[in-house]
């Protein structure tokens, strides 16, 4: 965790305990730092799992194995290593992951496919198997910890711990969600982002849990970007222990399924926003809302072209309402757009409408809006009913400093 805290940071919320999910943290010593860097969450028998993963072709063995194993639908444990991504490490990296899976599965008496492993940190350095073995052994005997301790332990360049909670009523039964996430840089939407873990005590069929998570991901994690770079390790996993005692949810025909899906989407949105608010060097949280597109997906792509534009991001960092840069970004998105129908605004104030700057445009209230921490940018393409919102942050010199010094 970084010493300098993002000005957009939120206090860590009070997360409820989730029956059937018990976190533990220890220090494996993956880096020369005086902090815990291995998180172990033991999960009750019968826990359902769903996941979304990076599409980066150079992904880690953790992602490859997780993608394979999530299909079988059940989980007994999660292990997260911080400080070493174990990506681009060949057979040695895979051996380290399989060693962890076998060590935990032997302890729990489960299959190794029910043990999920994630690693985050520097790319290209094999995870040291001796430290992993000793760290896991210590974690298996460690006392339970808080979700905040777990959130702190999975972090790398994060400047604050990130957690979220939600709840839903399924019939007469209240089900709870607690979630933690890490992420600050190398953040771009491509199936998933960062390392995020959602725990609920609801009883949910694995296929339905996957359906809900994938849908939530499309509207949340796949709509954020810090720097347009998709990590080799990006993973979001959802675990449902079934300990709440509700009638199991098997599909949207199940009573309470809509409430469950809405709560899951809400917690994903909270987590996604927290990652953007901790974007490396970020000073401003930016919501890019696109309407009038030919489809929702087209609107999302236009929004991402704007959100990923260094020129747009630096203009907002400089508190400059340079809507010409937004025009440029719309035009390069590769999606249907018409210059003469395009409208652009900041903070709900239109600067240009239907392809022309407004004659009575007053930049003063827009300039005042851009001095704030939370910025909104609106684009209306004037072509259809498609709409989407994408979230990003500004681009400052802090991003360069953090990443230039990352390995030192």
N, C-alpha and C positions, 0 to 999 in steps of 0.2 A: 504494500500500500504506500502511496506517495505521501510525503509530509504536507505538501501544499494541497489544500482542499478546494475543489471546484466551487466557484461562487454560486453555482446552481444546485449545490448539494441539498439533499433532504435528510432530516433525521431518520435513523433506522426505526421502523415502526415496531410496535409490540406484536409479534407473530404468535399465534396460538400453537400449542403443542399439537402434533398430529399423531394420533394413536397408530402404532405400527410403523412409524418412521423415527428413528433415533440417531441424531448426529453426534459425531465424535471428531476431535481434531488433535493432531500431534505434529511434532517437528521431525520430518525426515531428513532435513538438511540438504535439499536439492540445490540451494544456493547458500552463499556465505551471508546469512541473515539471521537475526535472533528472533524468529517468529515461527509460528506453526505454518506448515505448507502442505499437509496431507489431511484431507477430509474424508471421513468414512461415515456413511449413513446406512444403518442396518434396517432392512425392510421386512415386514411380517410375511409369512407364507401366504400366498394367494394375492400378492400385490400385482396389479396390472401396470403395464408400462407402455408408453407411446413416445415417439421421438421425431424430431426433424434435425437434419444435419446439413453441413456445408456441401456445396456442389463443387468446391475447389478440387481440381483433379489431383493436386499434390497433397491430398489430405493425410492425416495421421493414421496409424494403425488403430488407435482408439476409435476414430470415426468409422473406419472400415468394419471393425468388429461390432461396434454399436449398431451400425446400420443393419448388419446381418442379424444380430441377436434380438433386436427390438421386434422383429417379425414374429418371434415365438410368444410374445405378449406378456411374459411374467418376469418379475425381478425380485431379488432378495438383498441386493446391496449396490451401493454406489461408492466409488473411490475417485477422488479428484486430486490430482497432483498439480501444485503451483510452482512456477519458476522454470519449468522445462516443458516445452510443448511435445517433445518426443516425436516431432514430425520431420520428415526427410532423414530418417535414421535407419531405413532398410530393415533387414531381418533382426538386427539387435533391438530396435525399437519394438518390433512385434513380440519378440521373446519376453521383453520386460512387461508388456501388457498381459500376455498370457500367463506369466508367472503370478502377477497380482490376481488375476481371475481364478487361477487354480488354488492359490493360497487362501483366498477368502471362501471359495466354494467348499474347500476341505473343512474349513472351520464351521461353516453353516450347514454342511451336509446337503448342499444344493448342486445343481449343474453349473458349470462355469459360464454357460450362456446367460445365466441369471445375474451375473455380476457385471455391472457397467462401469467402465473406466473412462475418465477424461483427463487430459493434461493440457496445461497452458503455460506459455512462457517463450523462451528463446527457441527458435527453429534450428535444427541441424545438429543437436547434441543428444545422443542416446540417453534415455532415462537410466540412471545407474541402478542396476538390479540389486546390488547389495543394500543401498539406501532404501530402495523401494521395499525390499523384503523386511528390513528392520522397522521401517515406518509402518507398514501394514501390521506387522506383529504387535507393535505398540498400540496401534489404533484399535485392534481387536480386543485389547484389555483396558482401553481408556474409559474414563468416566464420561457419561453423556455431557454434551455442552449445549449452549443456546444456539438458535438459528443465527444470531448476530455473530457469534464466534465462527460459525461455519462460513458465513458470508465474507467475513474478514479473511479467512484462511484461503479461500479460492481466488482472491484478488491478486493482481500483478501491478500494473501501472494505475489501477483504480485509486481515486483520491478519497472515496468514501464507500462504506458498506451499503449494499443495495438489497432491499427486501420489500415484499409486498404481501398483502393478505386480502382475502375475499371470502364470501360465504354464500350459500344458496340453500333454499328450502326444497327438499325432495319429499313431497307429502308432508308428514308431520315431523320429518327428521331434518335437522340442520347439519349441513356438511361444511367443513372448513377447508381453506386452502392456505398454505404458507409457502412462500417461494423466495429463493435467493438467486442472484445473478452477478456475474462479473463481466466487465467490458468497458473499454475506454478508447482504444484505437484498433485499427484493422477491422473496422466495422462497416459492413455494407450488406444490403439485403440480397441474399442468394440462398433461399430455402430456410436458413436460420442464421442467427448471429450470436457471437459471444458464447459463454457457457452459462446456461440457465437451468434451474431445477425447480420443479413445481411439485409439491406434495399435497395430497388431499386424502381425507379419510372416507371419501365416498366409495361406494361399490359400483364399479363401472366395467362393462365389458371392454377388453383391450381394443377391439376393432372400433367401437364407438368412441373410446378415449382418443384413438388416433385420428378419427374423423374430426372430432372437436378441436384437437390441437392443430391439425393441419389447416383447418379453416381459420382459427385464431391467428396462426402464424402469418397467413396471407395478408391480414389486415393490420398486423402489428410489427413483428420482428422483420418481416419482409418489406416494411415501409419506413425503415430508418437507415440512416447512413451518417457516418462521421467523416470518412475519408475515401470512400468508394473501393476500399480494399477488403476482400473477403478472406477471412482467416482459413488456415489449414485445419483448424480444430473445432470450428463452430458447432455447437450442440445445444439443443434444448430438449430436456426429458421431462415427462410428466409421469408421476407415480400415484396410483390410487390404491390405498391399502385395504379398503372395504370395511374398515372398523367402525364406521358410523352406524351401521346397521340398517341403512335404507334398502328398499327393494332395488336390486341391481338394475342399472341403466343399460339397456341393450341397443337403443336407437332413439330417434326423436319421437317415436310413438310412446316411449316410456313416460309415465307421469313424472314431471320435474326435470325432464331432459333439457328443455329450453332454458330453465333457470341455471342448470349446471353449465351448459355451454356458454351462457352469457357471463357467468362468474369466471370461467376459465379465460374467456376473451378479455375480460376486464383486468385480470391479473397479468396477462401477457402484455396488455397495453401499458400498465403501470411499469412493468419491468423494462419494456422497450424505451419508454421515456427516460427512465433513470440512466440507462446506458448513454443515451444522447447527451443528457445533462452532465455526464462525466466525460464527454468527448475530450480527448487530449488537447489541452490549451483552450477549451471552450469558455467563452464569456457570455454567450447568448444561445438560447434554445429557440429554434425556428420551426414553425409549422407552415408547410407549403400546401395550400389547398387548391386543387385543380378541379374545375367544373367545366361543363359544356364539351366534354370530349366524346369521341365516337363510342367509347366503352370505358368501363371502370379500369380495365387493365391498361388501356391507352393513357388514361389520366394518370395512373401510377407511374408509367414510364416517363411521361412528361414531368411529373413532379420530381422524379429521381434525377432527371437531367438538370433540373434547376438546383436541386439540393446538393448535387455533386459538383457543380460548377465552382472552381476556385475563384473565378471573378465575382460571382454572386456572393459567395461566402465571405470573401475579403471586403467587398463593398459593405456588407452588413456589419462586419467587424469594425469597419471605419465609420459606421453609422451614416452611410451615404445612400440615399434613396435613388440609386442608379437603375431605373427600370429598364434601360436599354440593355443591360446585361441579362435581364430576365427574358427579354425578347430573343436575344441570341441563344439562350439555353433552350427555349421552346423550339426554336428553329432547327437546332442540331439534334433533337430528341429522336428523329426518325419516325415520328408519329404524325397522323393527319393534323394539320394546323393551317389556318388561313390568316395571313398578316392583317387583312382588313376586317377580321371579326374578333381579333384578339383584344382582351381587356386585362389590365394589370393594376393591382392595388397593394397597399401596405397598411396593416392595422385597420382594415375595413374602409379605407379611403381610396377611391379610385384615382390613379394618376393618369391612366390612359384608357379610353373606351373605344371599341370598334376600330382599332388600328390607328388611333390618333390621340395625341396628348390632349387633355381637357384644357380648354381655353381659360377656365376659372380655377385651375388646379392651384391649391395653396400647399406648399411643401412644408410649412411650419409644423402642423400637427403630425405629419409623417416623420419629420425629423425628431420630434419629441418622442414618438412611438419607438423609433430606432435606438433611442438612448436607454430603453428599458432592457430587462434581462430576457423577457419572453416576447418574441417577434412573430407576427403573422404576415404571410405573403399570399395574396390571392391572385389566381389566374383563371379567367373564363375564356375558353377557346371558341365558344359560340357555335359549336358544331352538332352537339347531341346532348344526351343525358348522362354520360359517363362522368364519374367523379371519384376522387381519392384524396387522401391527405398523407403527406410524407413528412417525417420529422428529421431535422438535422441540427447542426450547430455551426457557429461561425468558424472561420479559419484564421488563427492568430500565429504569432511567432512562437508561442508556447508549444504548438504542435511540433514545430521544427526542433526546438530544444529537447523536448522529451524523446523524440525518436532518434535524434543524432546521438544521444547519450545512452540509448536503451541497453546496449550490451556492456557498457563500462560501469 
